[in-house]
């Protein structure tokens, strides 16, 4: 039986259908949707009923170095979303606190059973019924109310563990993306208040020679990277990086022998050399031999805190991995700064990460004043993706780029805040993996959503 016009209008008015459809149309126009009908359908699906978290479950898995880490599943009325937490070998002392069991008889003391229990017993129950699109509110709930621990640099996450909190935060972010019907990178962009009309893939930084804490050789400085800044697309950048990587293997093999092509934690080669300039020479030769001279530049992660001795007159020891050590390679901050200047002069070095210890603010500021107009000075251990330390670095002009590592700070929301501060200061941002990685590809979406423009994820192997 046909409905009367009045009955139809009464139904539309009661359920506000006309206003709802108009909102869907307006949103499609605002977002300049390629497929308006699909966009409107997703908008109306979201309006039909808020998605809620129905289950949270964590477990222990092993990372790429064979150490335990936390994996978390967040289930909503739309599906299940999984995230896993990475872990670093060279870690800054100001990073948010991972929770490890400390039982030496199990996983060398690196077990995460307590962190897993905290997700399942504390965090999970508190998230049931919440809207996964409310990322900041959920992160603040976990950090400020459920954990509540602080130190001089803010929320340190000591009680529940940054690895427990981050596992849930990452999984919630994925659930939120699906709840809003957009790709993860677009959801992250929306959380950050970034434009969503255009997205760009980052320039990859390939770590092709490993030293420091990532390799068993004598090389003090930790990472020697190649950045295909002359590539016209990500696909071309990937090809360039891969070809230089394989060319580098041949160069190392010819010069030092087959055993010199063994790799470190991140897949870069670990020849048993000690002179850091020799590593730069190997990269320069490989770039030229592969036919990309002038199109690839070199980046370094020095990880200087690893060879710093507090209180020493010459606190930086480039011979720290050798025993016996005669002290001949120890340098003052000024002398180490001169070495970096020589590297930038002699080689195509465009980026230097962690050139000094995480508390050597003065040396950072002096180097940035001296070289910052030509070279990217990246704060990793210095900043640990912590908004409070980023604010101090901006005030002191200590560096001009942020290394973004979500597990250093422990939540998606705080990571977004740190990036916003860095960008407002005119800094560069490089999204980064950790040396203990998982199969979770979250940081790829993070780099695109936050428009960081750079990403490092180890070697191309």
C-alpha positions in Angstrom: 0.0 0.0 0.0 1.4 3.4 -1.1 2.2 5.8 1.7 0.7 9.2 1.6 2.9 12.2 1.0 2.3 13.4 4.5 3.3 10.1 6.0 6.5 10.0 4.0 7.3 13.5 5.1 6.5 12.7 8.7 8.9 9.7 8.5 11.7 11.8 6.9 11.3 14.5 9.5 11.2 12.1 12.4 14.5 10.5 11.4 16.1 13.6 10.0 16.8 11.8 6.7 16.9 14.9 4.6 19.5 16.6 6.8 21.5 13.4 6.9 21.6 13.0 3.1 22.5 16.7 2.8 25.4 16.2 5.2 26.6 13.2 3.2 26.5 15.3 0.0 28.3 18.2 1.7 31.0 15.9 3.0 31.5 14.4 -0.5 31.9 17.9 -1.9 34.3 19.0 0.9 36.5 15.9 0.4 36.3 16.2 -3.4 35.5 12.5 -3.6 36.4 10.7 -6.8 33.3 8.5 -6.4 30.6 10.6 -4.7 28.1 7.7 -4.4 30.7 5.5 -2.7 31.8 8.3 -0.4 28.2 9.1 0.6 27.4 5.4 1.2 30.4 5.1 3.6 29.3 8.4 5.3 25.8 7.0 5.8 27.1 3.7 7.0 29.1 5.5 9.7 26.1 7.6 10.6 24.0 4.4 11.0 25.6 3.6 14.3 28.9 4.3 16.0 31.5 1.5 15.8 32.5 0.3 19.3 35.5 -1.7 20.6 34.2 -5.1 21.7 37.4 -7.0 22.6 41.1 -6.3 23.2 43.7 -9.2 23.4 47.5 -9.1 23.5 50.1 -11.8 23.1 53.9 -12.1 23.0 55.6 -12.5 19.6 59.3 -12.3 18.6 60.8 -9.4 16.7 63.3 -9.5 13.9 66.2 -9.9 16.4 64.4 -12.8 18.1 63.4 -10.8 21.2 59.9 -10.8 22.7 57.6 -7.9 21.9 53.9 -7.2 22.3 51.2 -7.8 19.6 47.6 -6.6 20.2 44.3 -7.3 18.5 41.5 -4.8 18.8 38.1 -6.1 17.8 35.1 -3.9 16.9 31.7 -4.5 15.5 33.3 -4.1 12.0 36.3 -6.5 12.4 39.6 -7.3 14.0 42.7 -5.1 13.8 46.3 -6.2 14.7 49.4 -4.2 15.6 52.8 -5.1 16.9 55.4 -3.0 18.7 59.1 -2.7 17.6 62.1 -2.3 19.8 65.5 -0.7 19.4 69.0 -1.8 20.3 70.5 1.7 20.4 67.9 3.4 22.7 67.8 6.8 24.2 67.6 7.0 28.0 64.7 9.4 27.7 62.5 7.1 25.7 59.1 6.0 27.2 59.7 3.0 29.4 59.3 -0.5 27.9 58.1 -3.1 30.4 60.3 -6.2 30.4 60.0 -9.1 32.9 63.7 -9.0 33.9 63.7 -12.8 34.5 67.2 -13.7 33.2 66.3 -17.4 32.8 63.6 -16.5 30.3 64.5 -14.7 27.0 67.6 -13.2 28.6 65.4 -11.1 30.8 63.6 -9.5 27.9 60.2 -11.3 28.3 57.0 -9.2 28.0 54.5 -11.3 29.9 53.7 -8.5 32.3 53.2 -6.0 29.5 50.9 -8.5 27.8 49.0 -9.0 31.1 48.6 -5.3 31.4 46.9 -5.1 28.0 44.6 -8.0 28.8 43.8 -7.2 32.4 44.0 -3.4 32.6 43.9 -1.6 29.2 41.5 -4.0 27.4 38.6 -3.9 29.8 38.9 0.0 29.9 38.6 0.2 26.2 35.5 -2.0 25.8 32.6 0.1 24.4 34.7 3.0 23.3 34.7 4.6 19.8 38.0 3.7 18.1 37.9 6.9 16.1 38.5 8.9 19.3 42.3 8.3 19.2 43.4 11.2 21.4 40.8 10.4 24.1 41.7 6.7 24.1 45.5 7.5 24.3 45.0 9.9 27.1 42.9 7.4 29.0 45.7 4.8 28.8 48.5 7.2 29.5 47.1 9.6 32.1 44.4 7.6 33.9 45.3 3.9 33.6 49.1 4.4 33.8 49.6 7.8 35.3 53.4 7.8 35.8 55.4 10.9 35.0 59.0 12.1 35.1 60.7 15.4 34.2 59.9 14.9 30.6 56.2 14.1 30.9 54.2 10.8 30.9 56.8 8.0 31.1 54.4 5.0 31.0 56.4 3.1 33.6 53.5 1.3 35.3 51.9 -0.4 32.3 54.8 -0.2 29.9 55.1 1.9 26.8 55.1 -1.4 24.8 51.7 -2.4 26.2 50.2 1.1 25.7 51.6 1.5 22.1 50.3 -2.0 21.0 46.8 -0.9 21.9 47.2 2.6 20.5 48.4 1.3 17.1 45.6 -1.3 16.9 43.0 1.3 17.9 44.2 3.6 15.1 43.8 0.9 12.5 40.3 0.2 13.9 39.5 3.9 13.7 40.5 4.0 10.1 38.2 1.2 9.1 35.4 2.7 11.2 35.6 5.9 9.2 35.8 4.1 5.9 39.2 5.6 4.8 42.7 4.2 4.3 44.9 4.2 7.4 47.1 7.0 6.1 44.1 9.2 5.4 42.8 8.5 8.9 46.1 9.5 10.4 46.1 12.7 8.3 42.7 13.6 9.6 43.8 13.0 13.2 46.6 15.4 12.6 44.4 18.0 10.9 46.4 17.6 7.7 44.9 18.1 4.1 43.6 14.9 2.6 43.3 16.0 -1.1 46.8 15.0 -2.0 49.3 12.5 -0.5 53.0 12.0 -1.2 55.2 9.0 -0.7 58.4 9.7 1.3 62.0 9.5 0.1 63.4 6.2 1.5 66.7 6.2 3.4 68.4 2.9 2.9 70.7 1.8 5.7 73.3 -0.1 3.7 76.4 -0.2 6.0 75.9 -1.1 9.6 78.2 -0.3 12.6 77.8 0.8 16.2 75.4 -1.3 18.2 73.9 -2.8 15.1 76.9 -4.8 14.0 79.8 -6.8 15.3 82.5 -4.9 13.4 84.8 -2.1 14.7 82.9 0.7 13.1 81.8 3.2 15.7 79.1 5.1 13.8 76.0 3.1 13.5 74.3 3.7 10.1 75.5 4.8 6.7 72.5 5.4 4.5 71.7 6.3 0.9 68.9 8.7 0.0 67.7 8.7 -3.7 66.8 12.4 -3.6 67.1 12.6 -7.4 64.4 10.0 -8.0 61.2 11.1 -9.8 59.0 8.5 -8.0 59.1 6.1 -5.1 59.4 3.2 -7.6 62.5 4.7 -9.1 63.9 5.5 -5.6 63.4 1.9 -4.7 65.2 0.7 -7.8 68.1 3.1 -7.3 68.5 2.1 -3.7 68.4 -1.6 -4.5 70.9 -1.3 -7.4 73.3 0.6 -5.2 72.9 -1.9 -2.4 73.9 -4.8 -4.7 76.7 -2.8 -6.3 78.0 -2.0 -2.8 78.1 -5.7 -2.0 80.3 -6.3 -5.0 82.6 -3.4 -4.1 83.0 -4.7 -0.5 83.6 -8.3 -1.7 86.2 -7.2 -4.2 88.0 -5.1 -1.6 87.7 -7.1 1.6 86.6 -10.6 0.6 83.3 -12.6 0.8 83.0 -12.6 4.6 83.0 -8.8 4.7 79.5 -8.9 3.1 77.9 -10.3 6.2 75.0 -8.1 7.4 74.0 -6.3 10.6 70.7 -6.1 12.5 69.1 -3.9 9.8 70.4 -5.7 6.7 73.2 -3.4 5.9 76.7 -4.8 5.2 79.1 -4.9 8.2 82.7 -5.0 6.8 85.3 -5.0 9.6 86.5 -1.5 9.0 87.1 1.1 11.6 87.6 4.4 9.8 84.2 6.0 9.3 85.4 7.9 6.3 86.2 4.5 4.7 82.5 3.7 4.9 81.6 6.9 3.2 84.2 6.2 0.5 82.6 2.7 -0.1 79.2 4.3 -0.6 80.5 7.0 -2.9 82.2 4.3 -5.0 79.1 2.2 -5.2 76.8 5.1 -6.1 79.2 6.1 -8.9 79.6 2.6 -10.2 75.8 2.1 -10.2 75.5 5.1 -12.4 73.6 7.4 -9.9 76.3 10.0 -9.1 74.6 13.2 -8.2 71.2 11.6 -7.7 71.8 9.8 -4.4 73.0 11.5 -1.3 74.4 10.0 2.0 72.9 10.1 5.4 74.5 9.0 8.7 73.1 7.9 12.0 76.1 8.3 14.3 74.3 7.3 17.5 77.0 9.1 19.4 75.5 8.4 22.8 76.8 4.8 22.3 80.4 6.0 22.4 80.1 8.9 24.9 81.7 8.9 28.3 80.2 11.5 30.7 82.6 13.8 32.4 85.6 12.9 30.2 87.7 15.7 28.7 87.5 13.9 25.3 84.2 12.1 25.8 83.6 10.7 22.3 85.6 7.5 21.6 85.6 6.3 18.0 87.5 3.2 19.2 85.0 2.1 21.8 84.4 -1.3 20.3 88.0 -2.4 20.5 90.0 -3.9 23.3 92.6 -3.0 24.2 91.9 0.6 23.6 94.8 3.1 23.7 92.5 6.2 23.7 94.0 7.6 20.5 90.5 7.9 18.9 88.9 10.0 21.7 87.6 13.4 20.6 86.2 16.6 22.2 82.8 17.8 20.9 84.5 20.5 18.9 86.8 18.0 17.2 83.9 15.6 16.5 82.1 18.6 15.0 85.0 19.3 12.7 85.0 15.7 11.6 81.4 16.0 10.5 82.2 19.2 8.6 84.9 17.3 6.8 82.6 14.5 6.0 80.1 17.0 4.5 82.8 18.7 2.5 84.4 15.5 1.1 81.3 13.5 0.5 77.6 14.0 -0.5 76.4 13.9 3.1 73.0 15.6 3.4 71.8 14.3 6.8 73.5 13.5 10.2 71.5 11.9 12.9 72.5 11.9 16.6 75.9 13.5 16.1 76.4 14.0 19.8 75.2 12.5 23.1 71.5 12.9 24.1 72.4 15.5 26.8 75.0 17.5 24.8 72.6 20.3 23.9 75.4 22.8 23.4 77.3 20.7 20.9 74.1 20.1 18.9 73.3 23.8 18.8 76.8 24.7 17.7 76.8 22.1 14.9 73.4 23.2 13.7 74.5 26.9 13.6 77.6 25.8 11.7 76.1 23.3 9.2 72.3 23.4 9.5 71.9 25.5 6.3 73.5 22.7 4.2 73.0 19.5 6.2 70.0 18.1 8.1 70.8 17.6 11.8 68.4 15.0 13.1 67.5 14.5 16.7 66.8 10.9 17.7 68.1 10.0 21.1 68.1 13.8 21.7 64.4 14.1 21.1 62.9 10.6 21.5 59.7 11.9 19.8 58.9 13.6 23.1 57.0 16.9 22.6 58.7 18.4 25.7 62.2 17.6 24.4 61.2 18.8 20.9 60.1 22.1 22.5 63.5 22.5 24.2 65.4 21.7 21.0 63.4 24.3 19.1 64.1 26.9 21.8 67.9 26.1 21.8 68.0 25.7 18.0 69.7 22.3 18.7 68.7 20.6 15.5 66.6 21.0 12.4 64.9 17.7 12.0 63.0 15.1 14.1 63.4 11.4 13.8 59.9 10.0 14.4 59.7 6.7 16.3 56.3 5.9 17.7 57.7 3.4 20.3 59.9 6.1 21.8 56.9 8.1 23.1 54.3 5.3 23.2 51.2 6.6 21.6 50.0 7.7 18.1 48.6 11.0 19.5 51.9 12.1 21.2 53.7 11.2 18.0 51.4 13.4 16.0 51.9 16.2 18.4 55.7 16.0 18.2 55.6 16.1 14.3 53.2 19.1 14.4 55.7 21.0 16.6 58.6 20.1 14.4 56.9 21.1 11.2 55.7 24.4 12.8 59.4 25.1 13.6 60.3 24.6 9.9 62.1 21.3 10.6 62.3 18.2 8.5 60.8 14.9 9.7 62.1 11.4 9.1 59.8 8.5 10.0 61.8 5.6 11.3 61.6 1.9 12.1 63.6 0.2 14.9 66.3 -2.4 14.6 64.0 -5.0 16.2 61.1 -4.9 13.8 57.9 -6.8 13.2 55.7 -7.5 10.1 53.5 -4.5 11.0 53.7 -1.8 8.3 52.1 1.0 10.3 54.9 3.4 9.9 54.4 3.5 6.1 50.9 4.9 6.6 52.2 7.2 9.3 54.8 8.7 7.0 52.2 9.3 4.3 49.5 10.5 6.6 51.8 13.0 8.5 53.6 14.0 5.3 57.0 13.5 6.8 58.7 13.2 3.4 61.4 10.8 4.6 61.4 7.3 5.9 64.1 4.9 7.0 63.4 1.2 7.2 66.8 -0.5 7.0 68.4 -2.1 4.0 66.4 -3.0 0.8 67.0 -6.7 1.4 
